[in-house]
Structure formats: C-alpha cells, structure tokens
C-alpha cells in the first residue's frame, strides 16, 4: 500500500509524473489508451480488454478550451479525489465457476480495482459545454422539466461539438487508467520482487461510465440508431456482440459493480436480457464511475 500510494498520485488537485506538452495532449485526446501504450505504459493486450479499444473515434481537440487543456496537462496518471479509488481486493465468493474461469478469476485470488476518469480535464469540458447547451435550449425552443437539465438536438452544431469534445475527454480517461494500471503493476512487482509472468498481471476489463454513445437497439420491434447516455451506468453487452473482444465473445462483457468501503464489489457478465430491458446498461453501486479491474496470479502458482 505504501508503494502504491507513493507511485500513484491521489487527492484533490493531485499532479502526476507525466507532463504533457500541448502537442502531446492533443495526440492523447485522439488516441486514448493507445497513447499510453505507445509510451511504454502497458501492452497491446491491455487494449484488447478495454471498451472500444480504449479510444472513441471522432474526438476533436480543437473544440477543447484553453482552461481544459491547462487542467489536464498535469493530471494524467492521477486518481483524484471524491469517490475515486485504487483498491486491493480478493475474490471472496464465486457464484458461477464457468464464468469465473473464463474471466481468469478464482476464490482467494488477489485483484486490484481502479476507479477514476478524466479528472479536471473532463470536468472543465462539461462546464464549458453547459454554457453552450443553456443557449441552445433557448435557441431551439426546448422546454425542460428541470433547470438542472441541458440538451440540444442531436444534429445541431452544439450537440455535434459536444460529442466530439466528450469523446476527447473519454480518451483522456482511458489513457489515465492505462497509466495507473502500468504503475500499479510496477509497484506490485517491486514490492514482491517478481516478474509480470510470475505474477500473472492481467487486465480483465476497462469500461467507461458517464458517457454518451451512438448504438443500435430494438425499440418497439424495430432496430433504431440511438444516443445512449449512461450516467451512473456502464455497458453490459451480451455474448456474440460485435463490439466485444474475442476473449469475451462467448461469455458476454465483464460488468464491474464497484462497492464502497463497507460493501463488496461484483464482477458480472452482460446478457441478452440487459439488451432488451435497458439497452445493455446495468446500474452501478454507490462508488459509481469508470472502473478497470486487474487480476493477479494463477491457480496453484506463486504468489
């Protein structure tokens, strides 16, 4: 714990080891987790176990404000504060042996769950576009039931600009978790004096939350193209879904339900039922937000 705390900055206003130039930050916003892997912070296998390969296409760095760039420049590779965490966990109970085996999990296994996102960068993107959306509501004559809500017609310039900026924030978040993953691995290897091969350090899944994605779903018996806003939720795609990596084509997507300091976390699998009932979206526990889980070790092996 001491090594993890030293190696991975956390807390309000925390700054990481990475200092991004303006050009570096723009590349990161376009590449997401792939940017981190290109810097030697992880491998291609991590991207294969990350939603959307760790990068949403369509991000536009030119839409990001100078203040958002400034806030994001020193916060890449940091946990932040609030309900964000890096938690050492272990598998206390297995309810489905076949599913657990497919995920590489077994009872008594040591795991790490990481929950953080786009930090001050994403917060600023949201703040910037709330002002834009407030003007758009008046411009398009939209009546909202609550003054805390904000929106714009999907095809409007305001909405399209926001989606492009939001995708940049999502890519920042995927890169952030990838950096933290790498340093967590290094901390554990350093502490235990073992290699990645000996420890079996692997990523189970990295999935986003607080995001809007364009997807196709059944509505009234017809397939429709929708913008699915997942706030306090993640994806839960079923077996055979084209967006899932090969490792999870037969099982369905791993779904992470973070707990809190008094309750357990859960790892579930997406099903066809979720697609019908909630457009492939499960709720999350109070800890909420984006999460990635790493499993360590092999059955019968060391440590």
Protein Blocks (a to p, Z undefined) as FASTA:
>chain_A
ZZmmmmmcgdehiacfbdcdfklmmmmmmnmmmlmmmnopacfklmmmgghhlpaehiaf
klpcfklmmmmmmmgoiebeajbdcdddddfbdfblklmmmnopaehiacddddddekjm
lmmmmmmmmmmmmmmmmmnopacfbfkbccddfklmklmmmmmmmmmmmmmmmmmmmmmm
mmmmmmmmmmnopafklnopacfbdcdehiaddddddeehiacddddddehiacdddehi
akbcfklmmnopaddddddfkbccddddddfklmmmnoopacddfklpadddddedjehi
aZZ
